[in-house]
């Protein structure tokens, strides 16, 4: 047996694995349809912009000033008045019953106190069970009250200081622009890990792994040959999701997409190595799927895909740096949204290739040792 790796033997294993994939409708369905379905579901369903918060109103003043205040709330598009009540008990009951997330109570002496130059208080009850809604309602409510106070103090005079914020890269603050680039990475990780783990375990279940030992194929050739088809399949799926992101969700790509593909390569190698390691640890496809999903959850919640890393405790910020998903999601948003290039993403490339060589190399060595 030749001491060098034979491309012919490795290609034969890869061709055999492709035949398995084409003959397995479940694998093709998972590989091609499920990521697209999840992209559509999450891309359209997830919206971080809080709008139309169901609001119930108790206006005891019923004056021009109170109606103007309520008009300001509605004009923000953050509040949607769904009901007007006439008792304070009904105001609280509507929030407890979940019919509304915000209750606004304007007291009877609201206009009278304003005209007298005194402080007029407005009670804003907020449902704190939804933190994003509660935070938005409190911030917008305070902003409306502040602007109302300033206009009454200054009259027709211009405000002394006026802030004019400008949002870069995503001026419309579309949730799809933020979530879809990260979702592509998550789908890529799920696909590479689960398909690779199931491929090796399938050979164990069918008893065909022992048959491969009787062939001239070496352990390293067997390993690489089985990984190559899933490398190509994952890249094809990633490009397909990127095409859908651009055409269906209208997310602009400001940087060079080839830069992102180059950074995706070591990430996929890392996930293939992880799937290979899982296949060594388990003996059934059910167990492989469960273990693969177990590795997904920390990557989703600690990678910055859903929650910003800066809002996490310092300890978890350090832990997040150990996940390759963290680095590729940041690179994906950097290329797609910010137009980042190699100069800005050099560190990401170094870290991802270091992880790929470590995880894939360790898994191949463990697999070879197991075969031997």
Buried (B, 14 or more C-beta within 10 A) or exposed (E): EEEEEBEEBBEBBBEBBBEBBEEBEEBEEBBBEBBBEBBEEBBEEBEEEBEEBBBBBBBBBEBEBBEEBBEBBEEBEBBBBBBEBEEBEBBBBBBEEEEBBBBBBBBEBBBBBBEEEEEBEBEBBBBEEBEEBBEBBBEBBEEBBEEBEEEEEEEEEEEEEEEEEEEEBBEEEBBBBBBBBBBBBBBBBBBBBBBBBBBBBBBBEEEEBEEBEEEEBBBBBBBBBBBBBBBEBBBEBBBBBBEBBBEBBEBEBEBBEEBBBBBBBBBBBBBBBBBBBBBBEBEEBEBBBEBBEEBBEBBBBBBBBEBEBEEBEEEBBEBBEEBBBBBBBBBBBBBBBBBBEEEBBEEBBEBBBEBBBEBBEEBBEBBBEEBE
